[in-house]
Amino acid sequence: MAELENPSLMPNLITYLSCLLQKVAESNDVNCRFQPQKVSVFHGLTRPTISIQSYLDRIYKYANCSPSCFIVAYIYLDRFAQKKPTLPINSFNVHRLLITSVMVAAKFMDDIYYNNAYYAKVGGISTIEMNYLEMDFLFGLGFHLNVAPNTFYTYFTYLQREIMLQPPPSIAESSLSLDRSLKVHLCFNEEESSHQNQQQLAV
């Protein structure tokens, strides 16, 4: 998609995704006090000291994957959240979910990509752990990796619209769009978005 080649878009997109995931994680950190949540291989013993923003910036800098991979990784995270409601994204697992989702997206989308050992170094974990995370993530997705063009377009235009409508939200800000996203995991129901796009095309 040509819009993703805009040099000014990706930094804003990375910032917006970071802030969105921060809000999701913080909300689920609070909810875990009232709702049972399982501990998975993505769950760290402590919260990582590196911020989500800095971590995603690091991935963006060193992964050298196509810009589309970050949209696809976002879609994968949404699918994972919907398929695994007892494993919500929180401050203890968001970093491992991020590095895994981007790596899986790069392997699926790009012709040339780095191996697990490289991504493990980028993510600050061992290669063995990276292998375990990848396998658990794939099973969590039900190996549903294909992203239809209309699904990709729906997610991308949503993010693009939010970035254009407002500056990237700070962690402390209350954003209606973020609150709305929290209520439906991260973003959309793919079947509904597909049906809506078909209706729009019919019109």
Disulfide bonds with the S-S distance in Angstrom:
none
